């Protein structure tokens, strides 16, 4: 699996979960691409129909974004969910090695009741895709959701955390 941490800040709007997004940047094959930036998922890019129907917002001012794409035709939604769960467990393990105690509920991580991550899995014609966002700050997150962030635990080197997550995955 190709692992790449992008140097530039990128706003995650949900379009990055479309098939071949990494390929459009010259990354060919199974990949885990990580970048930092804000998040504001637009309605047209929202994959969760319940969130879409409820008019929920998925946003934040600063997150680590992890995009996984795996090619093994035919793409399989069940396998995408398994990979999503594996990614969340890898993130949890990395945080715990840094002394940060997180609890997993389904496909998200929480710290002291605050939601640390957002994630989605999807399967298209050619590949399975996962997005996971990890809050660096709680600024800009929806007011109705209690959130947690890495900055609350003095995590300063997001790239080191990202690299370790990618290596574990």
Backbone as CSV, one residue per row, in Angstrom:
resi,resn,N_x,N_y,N_z,CA_x,CA_y,CA_z,C_x,C_y,C_z
1,UNK,0.853,-1.174,0.000,0.000,0.000,0.000,0.899,1.237,0.000
2,UNK,0.604,2.164,-0.880,1.349,3.416,-0.977,0.864,4.357,0.128
3,UNK,1.799,4.945,0.857,1.467,5.881,1.922,2.085,7.233,1.587
4,UNK,1.257,8.286,1.653,1.775,9.615,1.334,1.111,10.652,2.221
5,UNK,1.952,11.503,2.828,1.454,12.650,3.585,1.638,13.866,2.694
6,UNK,0.545,14.522,2.381,0.591,15.682,1.492,1.072,16.911,2.267
7,UNK,1.934,17.724,1.656,2.508,18.878,2.371,1.561,20.072,2.488
8,UNK,0.620,20.188,1.562,-0.246,21.361,1.536,-1.521,21.154,2.342
9,UNK,-2.055,22.248,2.852,-3.356,22.230,3.516,-4.424,22.057,2.447
10,UNK,-5.354,21.136,2.695,-6.453,20.882,1.761,-7.751,20.883,2.551
11,UNK,-8.766,21.530,2.023,-10.081,21.506,2.655,-10.798,20.229,2.229
12,UNK,-11.214,19.428,3.205,-11.977,18.217,2.899,-13.441,18.599,2.754
13,UNK,-13.989,18.354,1.560,-15.398,18.686,1.308,-16.225,17.454,0.947
14,UNK,-15.615,16.286,1.011,-16.294,15.036,0.677,-15.980,14.547,-0.719
15,UNK,-15.510,15.431,-1.591,-15.201,15.006,-2.963,-13.990,14.075,-2.996
16,UNK,-13.172,14.130,-1.967,-11.968,13.294,-1.915,-12.294,11.814,-1.714
17,UNK,-13.525,11.500,-1.354,-13.928,10.107,-1.158,-14.359,9.458,-2.485
18,UNK,-14.394,10.249,-3.554,-14.754,9.691,-4.854,-13.638,8.777,-5.359
19,UNK,-13.993,7.786,-6.178,-12.978,6.863,-6.703,-11.890,7.614,-7.480
20,UNK,-10.689,7.117,-7.343,-9.514,7.586,-8.082,-9.063,9.000,-7.721
21,UNK,-9.477,9.521,-6.570,-9.024,10.845,-6.152,-7.498,10.868,-6.047
22,UNK,-6.910,9.848,-5.392,-5.453,9.806,-5.251,-4.781,9.657,-6.617
23,UNK,-5.395,8.895,-7.500,-4.851,8.705,-8.845,-4.754,10.035,-9.583
24,UNK,-5.710,10.925,-9.340,-5.683,12.242,-9.998,-4.453,13.057,-9.573
25,UNK,-3.803,12.638,-8.480,-2.575,13.298,-8.010,-1.346,12.461,-8.322
26,UNK,-1.519,11.418,-9.138,-0.382,10.600,-9.534,-0.087,9.427,-8.612
27,UNK,-0.977,9.160,-7.653,-0.791,8.031,-6.732,-1.597,6.863,-7.287
28,UNK,-0.891,5.833,-7.743,-1.546,4.707,-8.416,-1.575,3.490,-7.509
29,UNK,-2.752,2.853,-7.416,-2.882,1.625,-6.645,-3.429,1.864,-5.256
30,UNK,-3.408,0.798,-4.449,-3.877,0.884,-3.072,-3.095,1.972,-2.347
31,UNK,-3.814,2.828,-1.627,-3.120,3.961,-1.012,-3.781,4.413,0.278
32,UNK,-2.959,5.060,1.092,-3.415,5.807,2.253,-2.787,7.194,2.121
33,UNK,-3.637,8.185,1.901,-3.187,9.560,1.680,-3.663,10.392,2.861
34,UNK,-2.736,11.150,3.431,-3.048,11.919,4.630,-2.710,13.389,4.396
35,UNK,-3.600,14.251,4.864,-3.357,15.689,4.774,-4.039,16.381,5.939
36,UNK,-3.714,17.637,6.117,-4.284,18.452,7.182,-5.122,19.556,6.562
37,UNK,-6.208,19.899,7.235,-7.003,21.017,6.763,-8.380,21.059,7.385
38,UNK,-9.133,22.091,7.021,-10.503,22.200,7.517,-11.403,21.166,6.845
39,UNK,-12.621,21.069,7.356,-13.595,20.144,6.775,-14.951,20.827,6.732
40,UNK,-15.574,20.736,5.579,-16.942,21.217,5.395,-17.544,20.371,4.288
41,UNK,-18.200,19.282,4.689,-18.747,18.342,3.708,-20.019,18.938,3.119
42,UNK,-20.020,19.095,1.819,-21.178,19.658,1.131,-22.273,18.591,1.015
43,UNK,-23.493,19.020,0.913,-24.637,18.104,0.821,-24.473,17.146,-0.350
44,UNK,-24.021,17.634,-1.495,-23.883,16.759,-2.672,-22.802,15.698,-2.500
45,UNK,-21.860,15.920,-1.579,-20.795,14.939,-1.329,-21.022,14.110,-0.065
46,UNK,-22.135,14.348,0.631,-22.408,13.621,1.860,-22.865,12.202,1.532
47,UNK,-22.141,11.218,2.070,-22.443,9.808,1.793,-23.491,9.235,2.739
48,UNK,-23.562,9.746,3.961,-24.500,9.232,4.948,-25.882,9.839,4.703
49,UNK,-26.803,9.008,4.211,-28.128,9.507,3.848,-28.925,9.982,5.054
50,UNK,-28.708,9.375,6.223,-29.401,9.830,7.433,-28.946,11.239,7.812
51,UNK,-27.643,11.484,7.733,-27.126,12.834,8.008,-27.650,13.829,6.984
52,UNK,-27.674,13.402,5.740,-28.152,14.270,4.650,-29.621,14.633,4.877
53,UNK,-30.424,13.620,5.186,-31.853,13.823,5.397,-32.116,14.730,6.597
54,UNK,-31.314,14.577,7.646,-31.483,15.374,8.864,-30.883,16.771,8.731
55,UNK,-30.212,17.055,7.614,-29.601,18.367,7.409,-28.415,18.623,8.325
56,UNK,-27.750,17.561,8.765,-26.599,17.709,9.661,-25.412,18.292,8.909
57,UNK,-24.552,18.946,9.663,-23.320,19.468,9.087,-22.152,18.616,9.578
58,UNK,-21.163,18.470,8.730,-19.936,17.772,9.092,-18.820,18.754,8.799
59,UNK,-18.315,19.370,9.867,-17.345,20.439,9.664,-16.409,20.593,10.854
60,UNK,-15.315,21.259,10.610,-14.328,21.564,11.628,-13.249,22.440,11.021
61,UNK,-12.565,23.185,11.868,-11.558,24.130,11.386,-10.210,23.498,11.060
62,UNK,-9.878,22.369,11.724,-8.548,21.797,11.525,-8.557,20.326,11.919
63,UNK,-8.302,19.458,10.947,-8.301,18.020,11.172,-7.150,17.366,10.420
64,UNK,-6.800,16.161,10.861,-5.970,15.263,10.068,-6.959,14.440,9.255
65,UNK,-6.785,14.408,7.945,-7.667,13.631,7.073,-6.907,12.433,6.535
66,UNK,-7.523,11.275,6.650,-6.939,10.032,6.159,-7.877,9.466,5.103
67,UNK,-7.353,9.289,3.890,-8.131,8.723,2.791,-7.481,7.400,2.393
68,UNK,-8.242,6.322,2.508,-7.753,5.001,2.123,-8.529,4.560,0.888
69,UNK,-7.800,4.044,-0.103,-8.457,3.455,-1.277,-7.793,2.115,-1.561
70,UNK,-8.624,1.102,-1.734,-8.130,-0.250,-1.986,-8.839,-0.824,-3.201
71,UNK,-8.035,-1.327,-4.128,-8.557,-1.922,-5.353,-8.485,-3.444,-5.235
72,UNK,-9.611,-4.090,-5.303,-9.679,-5.547,-5.299,-11.040,-5.917,-5.867
73,UNK,-11.214,-5.717,-7.186,-12.542,-5.891,-7.763,-13.092,-7.292,-7.547
74,UNK,-14.376,-7.444,-7.351,-15.336,-6.328,-7.262,-15.277,-5.668,-5.875
75,UNK,-15.493,-4.365,-5.859,-15.499,-3.624,-4.599,-16.613,-4.176,-3.712
76,UNK,-16.377,-4.151,-2.413,-17.275,-4.807,-1.480,-17.514,-3.889,-0.284
77,UNK,-18.760,-3.550,-0.017,-19.089,-2.646,1.079,-18.732,-3.263,2.426
78,UNK,-18.930,-4.552,2.581,-18.582,-5.204,3.846,-17.083,-5.079,4.122
79,UNK,-16.285,-5.296,3.093,-14.837,-5.160,3.251,-14.461,-3.709,3.574
80,UNK,-15.159,-2.766,2.968,-14.908,-1.348,3.271,-15.176,-1.068,4.754
81,UNK,-16.258,-1.617,5.297,-16.556,-1.436,6.720,-15.477,-2.066,7.595
82,UNK,-15.003,-3.256,7.215,-13.941,-3.912,7.984,-12.665,-3.075,7.970
83,UNK,-12.324,-2.535,6.807,-11.124,-1.693,6.721,-11.297,-0.418,7.552
84,UNK,-12.498,0.149,7.542,-12.777,1.337,8.341,-12.572,1.032,9.828
85,UNK,-13.084,-0.100,10.262,-12.928,-0.492,11.667,-11.453,-0.705,12.003
86,UNK,-10.718,-1.348,11.096,-9.289,-1.577,11.304,-8.538,-0.247,11.417
87,UNK,-8.875,0.715,10.571,-8.233,2.023,10.634,-8.494,2.691,11.978
88,UNK,-9.720,2.641,12.447,-10.071,3.257,13.730,-9.293,2.593,14.872
89,UNK,-9.171,1.274,14.828,-8.402,0.556,15.853,-6.926,0.958,15.800
90,UNK,-6.378,1.120,14.596,-4.983,1.566,14.455,-4.787,2.957,15.053
91,UNK,-5.727,3.859,14.796,-5.652,5.219,15.356,-5.699,5.152,16.878
92,UNK,-6.611,4.361,17.405,-6.749,4.199,18.859,-5.441,3.693,19.460
93,UNK,-4.827,2.702,18.832,-3.562,2.148,19.329,-2.454,3.201,19.338
94,UNK,-2.362,3.985,18.272,-1.335,5.031,18.190,-1.538,6.060,19.305
95,UNK,-2.772,6.467,19.518,-3.055,7.450,20.565,-2.721,6.892,21.945
96,UNK,-3.067,5.630,22.175,-2.801,5.036,23.487,-1.299,4.931,23.759
97,UNK,-0.509,4.672,22.726,0.951,4.646,22.909,1.481,6.025,23.289
98,UNK,0.709,7.066,22.982,1.089,8.439,23.329,0.415,8.894,24.631
99,UNK,-0.206,7.939,25.329,-0.827,8.243,26.618,-2.220,8.842,26.526
100,UNK,-2.847,8.775,25.355,-4.187,9.340,25.167,-5.190,8.186,25.157
101,UNK,-6.059,8.154,26.161,-7.044,7.073,26.303,-8.310,7.429,25.535
102,UNK,-8.571,6.682,24.484,-9.775,6.885,23.674,-10.650,5.645,23.776
103,UNK,-11.948,5.844,23.647,-12.865,4.713,23.577,-13.449,4.663,22.180
104,UNK,-13.682,3.441,21.712,-14.259,3.265,20.385,-15.726,2.916,20.525
105,UNK,-16.553,3.642,19.800,-17.977,3.326,19.689,-18.265,3.215,18.205
106,UNK,-18.480,1.978,17.757,-18.678,1.761,16.328,-17.425,2.147,15.577
107,UNK,-17.564,3.073,14.660,-16.443,3.497,13.823,-15.944,4.887,14.170
108,UNK,-16.093,5.276,15.415,-15.597,6.572,15.859,-14.892,6.442,17.198
109,UNK,-14.008,7.392,17.468,-13.289,7.443,18.737,-13.770,8.632,19.555
110,UNK,-13.819,8.416,20.868,-14.255,9.436,21.810,-13.230,9.542,22.929
111,UNK,-13.043,10.759,23.429,-12.190,10.993,24.586,-13.021,11.778,25.599
112,UNK,-13.170,11.205,26.789,-13.979,11.832,27.843,-15.361,12.248,27.330
113,UNK,-15.954,11.412,26.501,-17.292,11.679,25.963,-17.323,12.607,24.770
114,UNK,-16.196,13.173,24.394,-16.130,14.064,23.237,-15.722,13.306,21.986
115,UNK,-16.400,13.568,20.895,-16.141,12.876,19.634,-14.847,13.404,19.009
116,UNK,-13.889,12.496,18.808,-12.589,12.860,18.256,-12.539,12.689,16.743
117,UNK,-13.273,11.723,16.220,-13.173,11.386,14.800,-14.519,11.418,14.098
118,UNK,-14.438,11.554,12.786,-15.570,11.300,11.898,-15.042,10.338,10.842
119,UNK,-15.881,9.412,10.418,-15.411,8.489,9.389,-16.570,7.978,8.555
120,UNK,-16.220,7.570,7.358,-17.193,7.035,6.405,-16.489,6.002,5.533
121,UNK,-17.211,4.979,5.170,-16.699,3.972,4.246,-17.655,3.893,3.071
122,UNK,-17.107,3.631,1.892,-17.946,3.482,0.713,-17.281,2.498,-0.249
123,UNK,-18.076,1.989,-1.143,-17.560,1.080,-2.169,-18.130,1.524,-3.504
124,UNK,-17.258,1.627,-4.495,-17.675,2.019,-5.835,-17.500,0.861,-6.792
125,UNK,-17.417,1.175,-8.037,-17.273,0.144,-9.055,-15.926,-0.548,-8.952
126,UNK,-14.872,0.203,-8.680,-13.524,-0.351,-8.749,-12.808,-0.471,-7.404
127,UNK,-13.297,0.219,-6.359,-12.516,0.251,-5.126,-13.380,0.506,-3.901
128,UNK,-12.778,0.197,-2.742,-13.345,0.588,-1.461,-12.618,1.857,-1.018
129,UNK,-13.375,2.769,-0.384,-12.795,4.039,0.071,-13.197,4.293,1.519
130,UNK,-12.288,4.920,2.233,-12.539,5.324,3.613,-12.024,6.741,3.794
131,UNK,-12.781,7.527,4.525,-12.274,8.809,5.016,-12.393,8.783,6.525
132,UNK,-11.341,9.218,7.196,-11.398,9.436,8.635,-10.772,10.794,8.913
133,UNK,-11.491,11.613,9.642,-10.974,12.898,10.087,-10.755,12.861,11.589
134,UNK,-9.608,13.350,12.021,-9.271,13.407,13.450,-9.159,14.880,13.826
135,UNK,-9.971,15.319,14.774,-9.945,16.724,15.182,-8.598,17.105,15.773
136,UNK,-7.998,18.125,15.215,-6.818,18.730,15.826,-7.284,19.790,16.822
137,UNK,-8.358,20.476,16.470,-8.985,21.472,17.341,-10.488,21.218,17.350
138,UNK,-11.168,21.744,18.368,-12.631,21.627,18.408,-13.294,22.844,17.752
139,UNK,-12.499,23.845,17.387,-13.066,25.037,16.764,-13.733,24.673,15.426
140,UNK,-14.901,25.238,15.204,-15.600,25.035,13.944,-16.415,23.762,13.867
141,UNK,-16.419,22.958,14.938,-17.230,21.739,14.926,-18.673,22.101,15.270
142,UNK,-19.622,21.269,14.874,-21.038,21.581,15.162,-21.281,21.771,16.669
143,UNK,-22.004,22.808,17.012,-22.243,23.147,18.420,-23.015,22.063,19.160
144,UNK,-23.862,21.340,18.443,-24.701,20.329,19.095,-23.950,19.026,19.393
145,UNK,-22.680,18.948,18.992,-21.877,17.741,19.201,-20.720,18.064,20.139
146,UNK,-20.644,17.321,21.260,-19.477,17.466,22.146,-18.294,16.835,21.425
147,UNK,-17.206,17.591,21.304,-16.047,17.092,20.561,-14.786,17.113,21.425
148,UNK,-13.818,16.359,20.970,-12.490,16.313,21.584,-11.482,16.576,20.479
149,UNK,-10.268,16.958,20.868,-9.255,17.278,19.861,-7.863,16.941,20.367
150,UNK,-6.971,16.693,19.431,-5.586,16.363,19.769,-4.893,17.485,20.522
151,UNK,-5.229,18.753,20.213,-4.575,19.867,20.893,-4.870,19.868,22.395
152,UNK,-5.970,19.240,22.796,-6.293,19.141,24.227,-5.294,18.257,24.969
153,UNK,-4.541,17.469,24.221,-3.589,16.526,24.804,-2.161,16.842,24.372
154,UNK,-1.957,18.101,23.997,-0.629,18.629,23.645,0.042,17.890,22.494
155,UNK,-0.753,17.359,21.565,-0.184,16.739,20.364,0.162,17.869,19.406
156,UNK,1.426,18.044,19.128,1.877,19.145,18.270,2.316,18.663,16.890
157,UNK,2.902,17.475,16.823,3.450,16.971,15.563,2.448,16.039,14.882
158,UNK,1.513,16.618,14.148,0.466,15.821,13.518,1.037,14.857,12.485
159,UNK,2.134,15.252,11.823,2.722,14.378,10.803,3.296,13.105,11.413
160,UNK,3.876,13.201,12.596,4.408,12.013,13.271,3.266,11.059,13.626
161,UNK,2.173,11.603,14.107,0.991,10.789,14.430,0.468,10.136,13.148
162,UNK,0.347,10.927,12.093,-0.162,10.425,10.807,0.706,9.320,10.242
163,UNK,2.010,9.516,10.313,2.945,8.512,9.793,2.806,7.197,10.555
164,UNK,2.700,7.294,11.858,2.557,6.089,12.680,1.236,5.370,12.385
165,UNK,0.160,6.120,12.197,-1.132,5.516,11.842,-1.012,4.782,10.518
166,UNK,-0.418,5.434,9.522,-0.272,4.822,8.199,0.557,3.547,8.282
167,UNK,1.646,3.593,9.049,2.497,2.412,9.184,1.750,1.269,9.863
168,UNK,0.959,1.575,10.882,0.173,0.542,11.560,-0.867,-0.065,10.640
169,UNK,-1.523,0.785,9.872,-2.583,0.309,8.981,-2.003,-0.567,7.893
